[in-house]
Amino acid sequence: MSLLYEKDMAQAEVPYAAVPRGSTDGRVHFSDELHESDADIEDNGLFEHRETMEVADNDTLYYGMSLGTRRRMRKGRVFWATVVCLVVVSVVGIFWLYFDGINWMQRSKKRNVILMVSDGFGPASETMARNFVQQVQGLPVGYQSPLDEILVGSSRTRSSDSLVTDSAAGATAFSCRMKSYNGAIGVDPERAPCGTVLEAAKLQRNMATGLVVTSRITHATPGAFSAHTTHRDMEDLIAEYQIGNYSLGPMVDLMFGGGRCHFEPGPHVNSCRTDARDLLSEARTRGFRTLESRSDFDALDAHSAQSLPLLGTFAPSHMDYEIDRDPAQQPSLAEMTNKALGILSAATKNTNAGFFLMIEGSRIDMAAHTNDPAAHVREIIAYWDAISAVRAYVDAHPDTVLISVSDHETGGFSVAKQLGTEYPEYLWDPFALEPVKHSIEFISSKLLGQAADSAKQYEFVRDTVFPKWMGIKDATHAEILAVAQETDSVQLRQLLSTAISDRAQLGWATHGHSAVDVNLYAYGKDAHLLRGNHENTDIGDFIVQALGLNLEQVTSLIKNDKVVQDTPAVKQTWMGRRDLDAPEHHPHMH
């Protein structure tokens, strides 16, 4: 081992030769306490004297490049690493936005969506009701109803299997944003369950949810938002869904309407279930508070969420028509709407969730099925009152949108009627409807409940039915006799309809639905997006986009749920004969 080798090894022990701090040789210097402090770099004119740097810089000798070069390379690496990171983040962000980000952003904002369905309400019915109020109340010719002021467009109504839809398919178009067949309740054309906006709002946004109607709560429209059955007649199964008897559990926090008969065990005079299940008891076991009377309703605190979930059924079957309603016995649609808004608002006051509420003016449609213009116009006005209540709420809560639309038109209604072969008069008479005190449904039930005494029946029709209940002072003997002798509910209602409609000169083309487009109304946040003519499924699309929902995800969760009722369904008949004849609809007669 030569001295030269030992010298070389001594130099190799420390790659950066330690030199005195005051040296001017341009090398990197370490402090004497290397283990306690970082290296100090003194360029000592390093960058002014390139020759010195090239010869003396130990960095150059060790790394093969100068300190300045390495600094520039380090900056370059940082720059390109930053660029790559930005590109990756941007690509990931774009994919996230495309697949779920927009939904997430929507869900992060508090939104309330209130969908109001004016069942069976066509454009001619709005005209008739406006004319009636303007004429009878002596308002200016330019009077606008609460709906006229928020008109934005129109909606097409066809179903997947007919140009003329029914309420089940019409509501499913709104709830599942999908065309399905007439009779379908929350199922697709292949009869498989489809996720609804109500279910998605509850599952994906933790929103409070509600249904407020004047029909049975198990009827077609509320059923299509809260249940999945292959036919609308399966109301026993719809009731089971509504109290949470399926894979998702309870999805509806608040339900107001009629239809208690589908929750009470059969056989019972006020029950219409075809089995012995007591769904009211089952609902209470699941935590529901059940209401059955006006006093129960009045006792509810409209500003408290403590009572949720709620099931309020204020009639065995449908609630009474507005023209027949006893305010001491049943709340109005506007009263139920106001209380629902208060309770749902309180439930979401300190959350970012908001609520989804579907409100239906259910019996607008039923009056039109009966061709009953007096009941029809009062139902429309009651619906206007509910619209006014919701509009006031929207004004106070700008994160809310109101949508009002019909599922279809009913009756082929026209604000004109030709009474004979002579060229028709250009008029209709709103004042012929003003003195009518009861619906045709109510009058028919009273007539059919009378004892079989032809003389007394004739007197009752002559002295009470026509002059006092229908406001008709000029009834003919033939009209009185025909009504007094008729024992079939459907034919009796037709006689009464003709008597009123002829005098008002209002026309009806059918006791069913028509294919006419219906008016679309909207008010509040993003209401302008609904301007124009739309398919009925566009209403569901609007709600999905407003709330950032994923209905397909819900559909995948319920694909194996039961859609066929185990027991026979109570079949609906032409002109709703069940609603007139069935014992549960007229408990006072039994």
Rosetta blueprint (number, residue, H / E / L):
1 M L
2 S L
3 L H
4 L H
5 Y H
6 E H
7 K H
8 D H
9 M H
10 A H
11 Q H
12 A H
13 E L
14 V L
15 P L
16 Y L
17 A L
18 A L
19 V L
20 P L
21 R L
22 G L
23 S L
24 T L
25 D L
26 G L
27 R L
28 V L
29 H E
30 F L
31 S L
32 D L
33 E L
34 L L
35 H L
36 E L
37 S L
38 D L
39 A L
40 D E
41 I L
42 E L
43 D L
44 N L
45 G L
46 L L
47 F L
48 E L
49 H L
50 R H
51 E H
52 T H
53 M H
54 E H
55 V H
56 A H
57 D L
58 N H
59 D H
60 T H
61 L H
62 Y H
63 Y H
64 G L
65 M L
66 S L
67 L H
68 G H
69 T H
70 R H
71 R H
72 R H
73 M H
74 R H
75 K H
76 G H
77 R H
78 V H
79 F H
80 W H
81 A H
82 T H
83 V H
84 V H
85 C H
86 L H
87 V H
88 V H
89 V H
90 S H
91 V H
92 V H
93 G H
94 I H
95 F H
96 W H
97 L H
98 Y H
99 F H
100 D H
101 G H
102 I H
103 N H
104 W H
105 M H
106 Q H
107 R H
108 S L
109 K L
110 K L
111 R L
112 N E
113 V E
114 I E
115 L E
116 M E
117 V E
118 S L
119 D L
120 G L
121 F L
122 G L
123 P H
124 A H
125 S H
126 E H
127 T H
128 M H
129 A H
130 R H
131 N H
132 F H
133 V H
134 Q H
135 Q H
136 V H
137 Q L
138 G L
139 L L
140 P L
141 V L
142 G L
143 Y L
144 Q L
145 S L
146 P L
147 L L
148 D H
149 E H
150 I H
151 L E
152 V E
153 G E
154 S E
155 S E
156 R E
157 T L
158 R L
159 S L
160 S L
161 D L
162 S L
163 L L
164 V L
165 T L
166 D L
167 S H
168 A H
169 A H
170 G H
171 A H
172 T H
173 A H
174 F H
175 S H
176 C L
177 R L
178 M L
179 K L
180 S L
181 Y L
182 N L
183 G L
184 A L
185 I E
186 G L
187 V E
188 D L
189 P L
190 E L
191 R L
192 A L
193 P E
194 C L
195 G L
196 T L
197 V H
198 L H
199 E H
200 A H
201 A H
202 K H
203 L H
204 Q H
205 R H
206 N L
207 M L
208 A E
209 T E
210 G E
211 L E
212 V E
213 V E
214 T E
215 S E
216 R E
217 I L
218 T L
219 H L
220 A H
221 T H
222 P H
223 G H
224 A H
225 F H
226 S H
227 A L
228 H L
229 T E
230 T L
231 H L
232 R L
233 D L
234 M L
235 E H
236 D H
237 L H
238 I H
239 A H
240 E H
241 Y H
242 Q H
243 I L
244 G L
245 N L
246 Y L
247 S L
248 L L
249 G L
250 P L
251 M L
252 V L
253 D L
254 L E
255 M E
256 F E
257 G E
258 G E
259 G L
260 R H
261 C H
262 H H
263 F L
264 E L
265 P L
266 G L
267 P L
268 H L
269 V L
270 N L
271 S L
272 C L
273 R L
274 T L
275 D L
276 A L
277 R L
278 D L
279 L H
280 L H
281 S H
282 E H
283 A H
284 R H
285 T H
286 R L
287 G L
288 F L
289 R E
290 T E
291 L E
292 E L
293 S L
294 R H
295 S H
296 D H
297 F H
298 D H
299 A H
300 L L
301 D L
302 A L
303 H L
304 S L
305 A L
306 Q L
307 S L
308 L L
309 P L
310 L E
311 L E
312 G E
313 T E
314 F L
315 A L
316 P L
317 S L
318 H L
319 M L
320 D L
321 Y L
322 E L
323 I L
324 D L
325 R L
326 D L
327 P L
328 A L
329 Q L
330 Q L
331 P L
332 S L
333 L H
334 A H
335 E H
336 M H
337 T H
338 N H
339 K H
340 A H
341 L H
342 G H
343 I H
344 L H
345 S H
346 A H
347 A H
348 T L
349 K L
350 N L
351 T L
352 N L
353 A L
354 G L
355 F E
356 F E
357 L E
358 M E
359 I E
360 E E
361 G L
362 S L
363 R H
364 I H
365 D H
366 M H
367 A H
368 A H
369 H H
370 T L
371 N L
372 D L
373 P H
374 A H
375 A H
376 H H
377 V H
378 R H
379 E H
380 I H
381 I H
382 A H
383 Y H
384 W H
385 D H
386 A H
387 I H
388 S H
389 A H
390 V H
391 R H
392 A H
393 Y H
394 V H
395 D H
396 A H
397 H L
398 P L
399 D L
400 T E
401 V E
402 L E
403 I E
404 S E
405 V E
406 S L
407 D L
408 H L
409 E E
410 T E
411 G L
412 G L
413 F L
414 S E
415 V L
416 A L
417 K L
418 Q L
419 L L
420 G L
421 T L
422 E L
423 Y L
424 P L
425 E L
426 Y L
427 L L
428 W L
429 D L
430 P H
431 F H
432 A H
433 L L
434 E L
435 P L
436 V L
437 K L
438 H L
439 S L
440 I H
441 E H
442 F H
443 I H
444 S H
445 S H
446 K H
447 L H
448 L H
449 G L
450 Q L
451 A L
452 A L
453 D L
454 S H
455 A H
456 K H
457 Q H
458 Y H
459 E H
460 F H
461 V H
462 R H
463 D H
464 T H
465 V H
466 F H
467 P H
468 K H
469 W H
470 M L
471 G L
472 I L
473 K L
474 D L
475 A L
476 T L
477 H H
478 A H
479 E H
480 I H
481 L H
482 A H
483 V H
484 A H
485 Q H
486 E L
487 T L
488 D L
489 S H
490 V H
491 Q H
492 L H
493 R H
494 Q H
495 L H
496 L H
497 S H
498 T H
499 A H
500 I H
501 S H
502 D H
503 R H
504 A H
505 Q L
506 L L
507 G E
508 W L
509 A L
510 T L
511 H L
512 G L
513 H E
514 S E
515 A L
516 V L
517 D L
518 V E
519 N E
520 L E
521 Y E
522 A E
523 Y E
524 G E
525 K L
526 D L
527 A H
528 H H
529 L H
530 L H
531 R L
532 G E
533 N E
534 H E
535 E E
536 N L
537 T H
538 D H
539 I H
540 G H
541 D H
542 F H
543 I H
544 V H
545 Q H
546 A H
547 L H
548 G L
549 L L
550 N L
551 L H
552 E H
553 Q H
554 V H
555 T H
556 S H
557 L H
558 I H
559 K L
560 N L
561 D L
562 K L
563 V L
564 V L
565 Q L
566 D L
567 T L
568 P L
569 A L
570 V L
571 K L
572 Q L
573 T L
574 W H
575 M H
576 G H
577 R H
578 R H
579 D H
580 L H
581 D H
582 A L
583 P H
584 E H
585 H H
586 H L
587 P H
588 H H
589 M H
590 H L
